[in-house]
């Protein structure tokens, strides 16, 4: 039987209990897992960065592209839509339906601003033409009614 019961457990050698505190210096001091890194290729040979003189250079900024024109106001299309609805409902003007359709298409156009502006113009043209036709129809109706009496 051992004499541990009288003297206590045997003394341990000085140092960490599980070997050296750190493993072998892989990737540092010029070696990477048995392969020697050539100097000047990323590590500078001794773990130091290759640039050594401060932070890495700042990359060039993106090239400046001209900004697109801001989208045009949709006020004209909205007003044309409201006027067309009023003329179609309150005045029973069937010719205002064309202006209503063009105004709706103009408001639906989100990518092609020129096309949206063109449709808003067409909405005004058809609403105006419908109004003129309605007035002309009313004048002819009144003249016909006067001629009957």
DAFEN-V136478 format. One record per pair of residues at least 12 apart in sequence whose ideal C-beta (glycine too) atoms are under 10 Angstrom apart, sorted by the first residue. I is the first residue (numbers start at 1). J is the second residue. If there is no record, write none. Layout:
BEGIN
((I | J) (I | J))
END
This chain:
BEGIN
((25 | 47) (27 | 43) (27 | 47) (28 | 43) (28 | 46) (28 | 47) (29 | 43) (29 | 45) (29 | 46) (29 | 47) (30 | 43) (30 | 44) (30 | 45) (30 | 46) (30 | 47) (68 | 113) (69 | 113) (70 | 113) (71 | 110) (71 | 111) (71 | 113) (71 | 116) (72 | 113) (72 | 114) (72 | 116) (72 | 117) (72 | 120) (73 | 117) (73 | 120) (74 | 103) (74 | 106) (74 | 107) (74 | 109) (74 | 113) (74 | 116) (74 | 117) (74 | 120) (75 | 120) (76 | 103) (76 | 106) (76 | 116) (76 | 117) (76 | 120) (76 | 121) (76 | 123) (76 | 124) (77 | 102) (77 | 103) (77 | 104) (77 | 105) (77 | 106) (77 | 107) (77 | 108) (77 | 109) (77 | 116) (77 | 117) (77 | 119) (77 | 120) (77 | 121) (77 | 123) (77 | 124) (78 | 103) (78 | 106) (78 | 107) (78 | 120) (79 | 103) (79 | 120) (79 | 123) (79 | 124) (79 | 127) (80 | 96) (80 | 99) (80 | 100) (80 | 102) (80 | 103) (80 | 104) (80 | 106) (80 | 107) (80 | 119) (80 | 120) (80 | 121) (80 | 122) (80 | 123) (80 | 124) (80 | 125) (80 | 126) (80 | 127) (80 | 128) (81 | 99) (81 | 100) (81 | 101) (81 | 102) (81 | 103) (81 | 104) (81 | 106) (81 | 107) (81 | 120) (81 | 123) (81 | 127) (82 | 100) (82 | 103) (83 | 96) (83 | 99) (83 | 100) (83 | 103) (83 | 123) (83 | 124) (83 | 127) (83 | 128) (83 | 131) (84 | 96) (84 | 97) (84 | 98) (84 | 99) (84 | 100) (84 | 101) (84 | 102) (84 | 103) (84 | 104) (84 | 123) (84 | 124) (84 | 126) (84 | 127) (84 | 130) (84 | 131) (85 | 97) (85 | 99) (85 | 100) (85 | 103) (86 | 127) (87 | 99) (87 | 100) (87 | 127) (87 | 130) (87 | 131) (87 | 134) (88 | 100) (88 | 127) (88 | 130) (91 | 130) (91 | 131) (91 | 134) (91 | 138) (92 | 134) (93 | 127) (93 | 130) (93 | 131) (93 | 133) (93 | 134) (93 | 135) (93 | 137) (94 | 130) (94 | 133) (94 | 134) (95 | 126) (95 | 127) (95 | 128) (95 | 129) (95 | 130) (95 | 131) (95 | 132) (95 | 133) (95 | 134) (95 | 137) (96 | 123) (96 | 126) (96 | 127) (96 | 128) (96 | 129) (96 | 130) (96 | 131) (96 | 133) (96 | 134) (97 | 126) (97 | 127) (97 | 130) (98 | 122) (98 | 123) (98 | 125) (98 | 126) (98 | 127) (98 | 129) (98 | 130) (99 | 122) (99 | 123) (99 | 124) (99 | 125) (99 | 126) (99 | 127) (99 | 128) (99 | 129) (99 | 130) (99 | 131) (100 | 123) (100 | 126) (100 | 127) (100 | 130) (101 | 119) (101 | 122) (101 | 123) (101 | 126) (102 | 118) (102 | 119) (102 | 120) (102 | 121) (102 | 122) (102 | 123) (102 | 124) (102 | 125) (102 | 126) (102 | 127) (103 | 119) (103 | 120) (103 | 122) (103 | 123) (103 | 124) (103 | 126) (103 | 127) (104 | 119) (104 | 123) (105 | 118) (105 | 119) (105 | 120) (105 | 122) (105 | 123) (106 | 118) (106 | 119) (106 | 120) (106 | 121) (106 | 122) (106 | 123) (106 | 124) (107 | 119) (107 | 120) (107 | 123))
END
